[in-house]
Amino acid sequence: MKQVKAIIVILFLLLVVILAVQNYQALSTPISFRANLLFMNAESSGLPVFLIAVVTFIVGVICTWAYGISERLNLKRQIKALMRDVNDKEKELNSLRNLPVTTEDMSADQSPANT
């Protein structure tokens, strides 16, 4: 299965390289960004499309990584709380198991048959 997965990844990367080479002219076209705000006017120099795509991809990966880390920390916190609860319940159960067994004489007004 690992070999099939590796072959698929290699074929995908080969496809990406072929498309990038065939579309080099379009990917190297410079694009400039302009921001006209009330307090600031700014314009970037011409950035190639492939650079914008790579930077956008990296920003997306970093945002996804940060969200994943926060989710993982939240789940670890929940697991710790649940494990504490389980340990408390196990201690309570063990203390109830260690209680002495007593037999009490049931009186006539408490027996289930009279109800």
C-alpha positions in Angstrom: 0.0 0.0 0.0 2.9 2.4 0.8 4.3 1.8 -2.7 1.0 2.7 -4.4 0.7 5.8 -2.3 4.2 6.8 -3.2 3.6 6.3 -6.9 0.4 8.4 -6.7 2.3 11.2 -5.0 5.1 11.1 -7.6 2.6 11.1 -10.4 0.8 14.1 -8.9 4.1 16.0 -8.5 5.0 15.2 -12.1 1.7 16.5 -13.2 2.3 19.8 -11.3 5.8 20.2 -12.7 4.5 19.6 -16.3 1.7 22.1 -15.9 4.1 24.7 -14.4 6.5 24.3 -17.3 3.8 24.5 -19.9 2.3 27.6 -18.3 5.5 29.3 -17.3 4.6 32.5 -19.2 1.2 32.8 -17.4 2.7 32.0 -14.0 5.5 34.6 -14.3 3.1 37.4 -15.1 3.6 40.2 -12.6 0.7 41.3 -10.5 0.7 44.4 -8.3 -1.6 44.9 -5.3 -3.0 48.3 -4.4 -4.5 49.4 -1.1 -6.3 52.8 -0.9 -7.5 53.2 2.7 -8.4 56.4 4.5 -5.2 56.5 6.4 -2.8 54.8 3.9 -2.2 54.4 0.2 0.1 51.6 -0.7 1.0 49.6 -3.8 3.3 46.6 -4.2 5.8 46.0 -6.9 4.9 43.4 -9.5 4.9 40.0 -7.9 4.7 36.9 -10.1 1.6 34.7 -9.9 3.5 31.6 -8.8 5.1 33.5 -5.9 1.6 34.6 -4.7 0.3 31.1 -5.0 3.2 29.7 -3.0 2.9 32.3 -0.3 -0.8 31.8 -0.1 -0.3 28.0 0.2 2.3 28.4 3.0 0.0 30.8 4.9 -2.8 28.3 4.6 -0.6 25.5 5.9 0.5 27.6 8.9 -3.1 28.5 9.7 -4.2 24.9 9.5 -1.3 23.8 11.6 -2.1 26.4 14.3 -5.8 25.4 14.3 -4.8 21.7 14.6 -2.4 22.4 17.5 -5.2 24.4 19.3 -7.7 21.5 18.7 -5.2 19.0 19.9 -4.5 20.9 23.1 -8.2 21.3 23.7 -8.7 17.5 23.3 -5.8 16.7 25.6 -7.4 19.0 28.3 -10.7 17.1 27.8 -9.0 13.8 28.1 -7.3 14.8 31.4 -10.6 16.0 32.8 -12.3 12.7 31.8 -9.4 10.6 33.2 -9.7 12.5 36.5 -13.4 11.8 36.5 -12.8 8.1 35.8 -10.3 7.8 38.6 -12.7 9.5 41.0 -15.5 7.1 40.0 -13.1 4.1 40.3 -12.1 5.2 43.9 -15.8 5.6 44.8 -16.6 2.2 43.4 -13.8 0.6 45.2 -14.8 2.2 48.5 -18.4 0.9 47.9 -17.1 -2.6 47.2 -15.2 -2.6 50.5 -18.3 -1.8 52.6 -19.4 -4.7 54.8 -22.4 -6.7 53.7 -25.2 -6.4 56.2 -28.5 -8.1 56.3 -31.3 -6.2 57.7 -34.6 -7.8 58.7 -37.2 -6.4 56.3 -40.4 -5.5 58.2 -43.8 -6.3 56.8 -44.6 -2.7 55.7 -41.4 -2.4 53.6 -41.7 -5.7 51.7 -42.5 -5.3 48.0 -45.2 -8.0 48.2 -47.5 -5.8 50.3 -47.5 -2.9 47.9 
